Amino acid sequence: MLARPPFTSVYFDCDSTLSAIEGIDELMASLPEGSRRELTELTQRAMEGALPLAQVYQQRLATIAPRRDQLAEIGERYSQRLTPDADLVVLALQSLGKQVGIVSGGLLDPVLALARTLGIDERHVHAVPVIFDAMGRYLDFDRTCPLWQNGGKVTLLRSMPASSRPLAFVGDGATDLETQGSGADLFVGYGGIAIRPIVKQRAETWFETPSLAPLLRIVLTTAELHRLAQDARFRPLLARAETGS
């Protein structure tokens, strides 16, 4: 049965959801063309659910071996390329007392940088930690974190306390879709940056406008929308929620 608002929590994927870039694509930009093309193809297939994420994840990081300073740069790019209205949507949800967080298969350092830009509490940010040596060179990633494998987001969301429920989750990829009916009380597919056909076909709720503003009309009650309308900061946002422009 499709869950309806109100929701206590709203969690987001990071890449192609809160930010208009894919961090892994940015990291691959410095690779030789052949390696970049191979990893890009593998990543695309994993995002569409055609390959196991774990297989692709290990190969990508072993090939790229990102340094700490590179991840700091990706964090800056995440923040520079926010999805339209991402900041205001987060602020609007928080103003209503919603718990807002991020659950991402991306790398923790840059995802935390994005969270700081958006004012999201770090306690509600979940991504894959990277292990560096004393010089900031890549050693490995934290393999105890579930988020580098298929089903990881489901595991993470299921571990959240009852006080976080009901919970809506918003994302663009196949691993986000896995949370539908299993982990999230409502999964909202988002195609405003990248459309994954399997997600568009199977998501119980879907929108693909450039702006994240229409999400408010999916996860909020009429009364909550009315409360937002009393705040001048959010009136233009609510207008865009109608059109997605």
N, C-alpha and C positions, 0 to 999 in steps of 0.2 A: 504494500500500500504506500502511495506517495506521501511522504511526510510534508506537513504544512507548517508555516510559521505560526507562532514565534519560535525562533531558534536561540538557544543560549550562546552558542559559539558559531563563528564562521571562520573556516580555515581555507587557505589558498595554496595552490602550487605556486612555484616561483617563476620558472622560465616559461615564456610565452603566455603567462597569465598575469602576474603582477608586474613583470618586466617584459618588454617587447623583444628581448633578445634571448638566445640560448647560450648560456655560459660556456657549454662545451664547444660550441661552434667558434666562439671567440678564442678559446684556448687552442683550438686546432689551426687557427689562421697562420701560425708560425711554422707549421709542419711542411715538409716537402709535399708537392702537389699530389703525388701518388698515395702517400699515407693519408693525407687529408681527404682525398676522394673516397678511399676505402672506409675510413672511420665515419665519414658523413653518411655513407650508404648504410652502414651497420646501425648507426644511431637512428636514422629514419625508420628502419625496419623495427627496431626496438620500440620506438615511440608509437608505431602503428600496431604493435602487438605480434609481429611476425617472427621475432627472435626473443629468446630469454634475455631479460635485462642484465642478469649477472654475467653472462658470457661477454656481452658488449662492454659492460662497465669496467671489468678488469683489463680488457684489451686496450680500451681508450686511455685509462690512467697510466698503464705501463708504457704506452707509446708516448704520451704527452709529458709525463713526469713533471707536473706543474710545480713551480717554485712558490714560496709564500708570497713574494712580491707580485707574481703574476695573478694570484688569487685576489690580492688587494686591488689590482687594476680591474678585475672582473666585477668586484663589488662596486667600484665607482661607475662602471658602465651600466650595471643593473639600475643604479639610482638615476643615472643620466637618461636612461631610456625607459622610464616608467610607462606602463600602459596608460592611455588617457583616462584620467579621473581615478586612478588607483589610490592616490593619496587621499582624495576627498571621500571616496567610498569607505576606506579604512577609518577615517576620522568620523564619518557619519555613524558607522556601526559602533564605534567605541563610545560616541556621545550618547547612544542608546543603552550603554552598559553591556554590549556584547563582548565576549572574549574573542579576540581576533588573533590568528596565528598563521604560521606557514609550515607546511609539511612538504618537503622537496627531496627528490633524489639527487639534487645538486650538491655542491660542496659547501660545507658549513660556513667557512670564513666569509665568502662573498654573499651568501644568503643572509648572514647576520648583518652585514653592512647594509643590505637593502632594508632589512627590518628596522635598523636604526633610522634610516631615512624616513620610513613610513610611521615611525613611532610605535612599532609593535614590540611588546615586551619580549625580551630574549628567552624568557621561560617558556614561551609559546612558539618557539622556533625550533624546527627539527630538520636536520639535513645530515650529510655524511661528513664526519670529521676526517681531515687529512693529517698524516703524521710526517713531520719534517725533522731533519737533523738540525744541529746547532747553527748551521749556516743557512737554514731556510730552504734546503734542498729536499725534494720529494723522496720519501722512503716507502710509504704505503698509505692505504686508507684504513679506517676503522672497520674491520670486517664483522665486528659484533653489532654494528648498526644495521637494522633490517632494511633500510631504505635503498640499498644498492641492488636489491633483488625484487623480482616480481612478488607481489603480496606484501611487500614491506610497508606500504602506506596503510593497508588494512590492519596489519599487526600494530602499527603505531597508533592509529586512531582507536582501535579496540582497547588499547591500554589506558586511554584517557579516563579520568574519574567520572562518575555519574553526574557530578556537578557541572560538567561541560556539556551535558546533553539537554535537549536534542542539538545535533551538530550538522551543519551544512558544509560541504567541501566543494571547492571550485577548482577545476583544472582542465587542461587541454589534451592530455595524453592517455595512452592505454593503461598505464599504471594508476592514473587518477580514476579512470573508469572502473578499475577493480574495486574501488571503495563503494560502488553503488550497491546498496542492499547488504553491505558487509563492511562495517567500519564507520561509514557516514550514514546519518539518518536521511539525508538528501544529498545526492550528487548533482552538481550543476556543471554541465559541459560548456566550455568557453572556446569559441572559435574565432575571436576577433583578431588574433595575431596569426595563428596557424590552425587550419582545419584538418584534423585527423579523421578520415572517413569512418573508421570503426566507432569513434567516440560520438560523432554526429548521428550515426545510425542508431546507437544503443543507449545514449544518455536519456534518462527519464525527464530531464529538463535541459534545455540547450538555448544559447543565444550566441550570436556571432557579430555583434556590433563592435566597431573600433573601441568605443568607450565601455568601461566596466559599470557605468551608472545603471543600466537596466537590471543588474543583479539585485538592486535594492527592492525592486518590485517583485522579485522572486522570493527573497528571504525575509522580508518584513511584512508585518500585518498592516492593515489600513490605518489602525490607530498609531502605529509606529511611524508610518509615512507622514501622517498628520503632524506628529510631534516634530519631525524633521522640518516640515514646512514652516513651523513657527520660528525657525532659526534662519536668519538671512544668509548665513554662510552656505546653506544647502539648497536654497530655492533654485538657483541655476542648475545645480546637479540633478535635482528632481525633474526639471524640465528636460534635461538630457536623458534621464531615465526613460522618458516616454519615447524618445526618438533614437537614442543610441548614438547621436551625432556628437 
